[in-house]
């Protein structure tokens, strides 16, 4: 019997975020959701800052993985633990970046429903992606990963 060398996440995390964002926007359009109530220039500026910030977080965090020679994709085998850079502050800076980017797009789309669906999206990612990744990393790296878990928070 062979064991798989990946966490077995339910779906690629970017697709989970995108699915919730599009579902929120779609539902909002169906129910004629109200506006977020922000001045257009403020809304655009805030959305821009959030999207760029989220993408920067993602790029920096993924770059850490690449420098270590391990893939950032959770459906591929992990070959090294990332504990430096952004990973000193969050065990999941890529998912934090996705959340920031999601919020920026929801604000850009002026969609309170999409923005509200960020919370259930994060619960799905936490329970069905991160929990699986952490079980996998604990099995693969044992005490080293458990010590890291004891020092660094899951999200922020």
KOLBA-329822 format. One record per residue: residue in three letters; x, y, z of N, C-alpha, C in turn. Coordinates in steps of 0.2 Angstrom, whole numbers, plus 5000, padded with zeros to 4 digits. Layout:
<sites>
AlaXYZXYZXYZ...
</sites>
This chain:
<sites>
Unk500449945000500050005000500450065000Unk500350114996500750174995500350234999Unk500750275002500350335005500450395000Unk499950435000500050494995500450544999Unk500850584995501350634998501050704996Unk500450714998500150784998499550785003Unk499350845004498850845010498150825008Unk497950825001497250794999496750855000Unk496950914999496450975000495850964995Unk495250984997494650974993494651004986Unk494951064985495051104979495551154979Unk495851174974496351224974496151284978Unk496451304983496251364987496051424983Unk496451444977496151504973495451494971Unk495351434969494651414966494151424971Unk494251404977493851414983493651484984Unk494151524985494051604985493651624979Unk493851614973493551634967492851614967Unk492651554969491951524969491551564974Unk491851574980491451614985491351684982Unk491851714980491751784977491251794972Unk491251744967490751754961490051734964Unk490051684968489351664971489051724975Unk489451764979489251824982489051874978Unk489451884972489251934968488651914964Unk488551854962487951834958487351834962Unk487351814969486751824973486651894974Unk487151934975486952004976486652034970Unk486752014964486452044958485752014958Unk485651954960484951924960484451964965Unk484751984971484352014976484352084976Unk484652114971484752184970485052214977Unk485652194979485952214985486152284985Unk486152314991486252384991487052394990Unk487252454989487952474988488252474995Unk488952474995489352475001489252545004Unk489052595000488952655003489652705003Unk490052674999490752714999490752764993Unk491052814994491152864988491552824983Unk491452834977491752794971492452794971Unk492752854972493452864972493752824978Unk493452834984493752794990493652724989Unk493152694986493052624985493552594980Unk493652634975494152614970494852614973Unk495052664977495652674980495752614985Unk495252604989495352554994495352484991Unk495052474986495052404982495752394979Unk495952444976496652444973497152424978Unk497152464983497652454989497652374991Unk497052354992496952284995497152234990Unk496952244984497152194979497852194978Unk498152244977498952244976499252224982Unk499052234988499352214995499252134995Unk498652114993498552044994499052004989Unk499052034983499451994978500252004980Unk500452054983501152064985501252004991Unk500852004995500851955000500951884997Unk500551864993500551804989501151794986Unk501451844982502051834978502651824983Unk502651864988503251854993503251784996Unk502651764998502551705002502751644997Unk502451644991502651594986503351594984Unk503651654984504351664983504751624988Unk504551624994504951594999504951514998Unk504351494996504251424994504751404989Unk504751444984505151434978505951434979Unk506151484984506851484986507051424990Unk506551394993506651334997506651264993Unk506451274986506351224982505751174983Unk505251204986504651164987504051204984Unk503651164981503051194978502551224982Unk502251284981501751314985501051284984Unk500951244979500351214977500251154982Unk499651154986499551104991499351034988Unk499351024982499150964979499850924977Unk500450964978501050934976501450914983Unk501950874983502250854989502650914991Unk502650924998503050975001503750945003Unk504250975001504950955002505350995008Unk505051045010505451085015504851135019Unk505051145025504651195029504851265028Unk504351305027504451375026504351405033Unk504851435036504751465043505051535043Unk505351555038505651625038505151675034Unk505451735034505051785030504351795033Unk503851795029503151805031502951745036Unk503251695035503051635038503251635046Unk503651685048503751705055503151725058Unk502651755054502151795057501451755056Unk501451715051500851675049501051615046Unk500651555048500851495045500551495038Unk500051535036499751535030499651605027Unk500251635025500251705022499951705015Unk499951655012499651655005498951655006Unk498651615011497851625011497651685014Unk498151715018497951785021497951835015Unk498451825010498451865004497851855000Unk497651794999497051784995496451814998Unk496451815005495851845008495851925007Unk496451955008496552025006496352044999Unk496552004995496352014987495652004986Unk495351954989494651944989494252004991Unk494452024997494052085000494152144995Unk494752154992494852204987494352204981Unk494252144979493852134973493152144975Unk492952114981492252124983492052204984Unk492552234986492452314987492452344980Unk492852324976492852344969492152334965Unk491852274967491252254963490652294967Unk490852324973490252354977489752304979Unk490052244981489552194983489652174991Unk489152194995489152185002489052105003Unk488652074998488552004999489251964998Unk489551984993490251944991490751964997Unk490752025000491152035006490951995012Unk490251985013490051945019490251875018Unk490251855012490451785010491151765011Unk491551815013492251805014492351765021Unk491851775026491951745032491751665031Unk491251645028491151575027491751545022Unk491951585017492551565013493151545018Unk493351585022493851575027493751515031Unk493151505033492951445037493151385033Unk492851385027493051325022493751315021Unk494151365020494851355019495151335025Unk494951365031495251335038495151265039Unk494551245038494351175040494551125035Unk494451135028494551085023495151095019Unk495551145020496151155017496751155022Unk496751205026497251215031497351155036Unk496751135038496751075043497051015040Unk496951005033497250945030497950955029Unk498151015027498851035026499251025033Unk498951045038499351035045499350965047Unk498850925045498950855047499550825043Unk499550835036500050815032500750835034Unk500850905036501450925038501650895045Unk501250885049501350855055501650785054Unk501350745050501550675048502250675045Unk502350725040502950725036503550755040Unk503450805044503950845048503950835055Unk503450805058503450785065503550845070Unk504050835074504150875080504350945077Unk504750945072504951015069504351055067Unk503851025064503251065062502851085068Unk502751035073502351045079502751105083Unk503351115083503751165087503551235083Unk503551235076503351285072502651315074Unk502151265074501451275076501451315083Unk501851295087501851325094502051395094Unk502451415089502751475089502351525085Unk502051505079501751545074501051535074Unk500651585074499851585073499651555066Unk499051525066498851495059498751555054Unk498351605056498251665052498651725053Unk498551755058498951815059499151825067
</sites>
